[in-house]
Amino acid sequence: MGQKYYIADTHFGHSNIIKFDERPFDDTKTMEETIVKNWNDRVTKDDTVYILGDFCWDTEKEWLRILDRLNGLKVLIRGNHDLKNPSATLKKKFLKIVEREEVTDHRRRIILDHYPQMFYRGSYGKDIWHFCGHTHNRTNEEFKRQGYVLDLIINHKEEYDNRGHIINVGCMMPYVDYTPRTADELIDWWHKYYIEKDTSDGVEILNVTFVDNPSKEKICPYYGKNNRECYKCKHVAYNFDSELDCDISGMIDKDDSDD
């Protein structure tokens, strides 16, 4: 049995997505060649790649051409920009085309959907994860999603609380880097990004509680775009050019912002 891989929002053939996501490509041809090479360098004919929507922004003929270039078995979790009425020929290129899917991967249950599900089934489970796409890397929806995940992690107190095991597997995310990723790789990233071990006593503590905004500045995930105020603690984040000006537990207070 082969390996399972996950990726979303490749948007083959979509020129505007390069600017939208700030993708490091001059044109769609370069983007295609990079993703195809990354894909085929690790995916074998026996592996299965779960494509979490928005695979290609082009005609069915282009879909068929690109799919024939890519190794492995393929499952399409339909996104909002995928073909609505694929032909029988195109359907045969996939093991299945579905709206959502649940898979078992190394004793984990993984819920796959193009759209982020904030209250996914079994969200309290230690070995239950939700992989999604759709929100890309620079949208307000993605910053809200990241803030929501962080809020769930911070407030996970009881056994049945949502654990925030939600990962955007969009190809443009830095930890995906235009390459299909395994569940182990994605979940390892989640732990390194959100959680770190306190080596003194082995207790899990929150990692740096910041997310990147489109300008690559560091901001509190609860930062209100219009009033530059943290939704969580109502303190003001300022001077975003320096590295870490605020955190969830105690942002720089508005009264001290001129010091």
Buried (B, 14 or more C-beta within 10 A) or exposed (E): EEBBBBBBBBBBBBEEBBEBBEBEBEEBEEBBEBBBEBBBEBBEEEBBBBBBBBBBBBEBEBBBBBBEBBBBBBBBBBBEBBBEEBEEEBEEBBEEBBEBBBBEBEEBBBBBBBBBBBEBEBBEBEBBBBBBBBBBBBBEEBBBBBBBBBBBBBEEEEEEEBBBBBBBBBBBBEBBEBBBBBBEBBBEBBEEBBEEEEEEEEEEEBBEBBBBBEEEBBBBBBBEEEEEBBEBBEBBBBEBEEEEBBBBEEBBEBEEEEE
